[in-house]
Amino acid sequence: MKTNLITLALLGLSYVAQSQVIYITNNRYQADYQVYVTNNKYEADWIVYITNNLYEAKEGIVYKTPNRYQADYQIYFTPNKYQADKIIYYTQHRYEATLDNQ
């Protein structure tokens, strides 16, 4: 569940991307973004929803792929929020997903 939430967060990193497909890497130097997952949606930069359907992926709605070459972004989950490029919160509700939580 935590991995899926992180994936959603990473997919929402850019407003420019048409889709939000992410790959989770264990190497922070390969990652496009370092992400920290929070339980408090009010401190999050992005609120993300994880989908199981590749074609539903869009801004704030993230699809996690096992294929790094299919991904728009590679993300790394950091245990330290002060090292993160973005702080994300996973939501259970699709309508809450946003990349502009400020």
Salt bridges, closest charged atoms under 4 A:
GLU43 OE1 - LYS81 NZ 2.92
GLU56 OE1 - ARG94 NH2 3.16
GLU96 OE2 - LYS41 NZ 3.41
